[in-house]
Amino acid sequence: MDEKAAQAPTGAPGSVPAIVVMGVAGCGKSAVGTALAAALGAVFIEGDRLHPPENVARMARGEPLTDQLREGWLDAIGERIAASVGQGEGVVAACSALKRSYRDRLGRFCPEIVFLYLEIDPATARQRVGNRKGHFMPASLVDSQFAILEPPTADERALTLDATRPVDELVAAAVRLIRRS
């Protein structure tokens, strides 16, 4: 799993207003997103904090979310991204964005979004989620995320990185790829 750029983002170098760090639970979206936002001087949006209480309770019980249950959550993230971009701020959001339709939905709020896909294998994701403390997402749901995962394709504005690399390496690689585009 090397650095891969699906479709290179367009625009002036460094002009990417919105990045969504995506992938299954345990890939490091929050850690990478926080560090990437700091490196870029951007606002960070933690997508998990925007889940409605019903979604959190459902996941805590080990029940995967349906597409319908994700709609309002995706819209809340998209609205936050659009608001930041509208204020002239760069933004990095952590959001699983597992399906193409989810990424398309987020793109309706900000067509310039670039997705940073943190690619990871199921065993490593399960281990990481199992080791987390105080998070509502149980390791039992990791397989359900892989079951619906649609990795970004070549026609999407997406970059793929190996999520097993250290956070600082992932952030440096992401900054390099984003600024090069």
Secondary structure, 3 states (H helix, E strand, C coil): CCCEECCCCCCCCCCCCEEEEECCCCCCHHHHHHHHHHHHCCEEEEHHHHCCHHHHHHHHCCCCCCHHHHHHHHHHHHHHHHHHHHCCCCEEEECCCCCHHHHHHHHHHCCCCEEEEEECCHHHHHHHHHHCCCCCCCHHHHHHHHHHCCCCCCCCCEEEEECCCCHHHHHHHHHHHHHHC
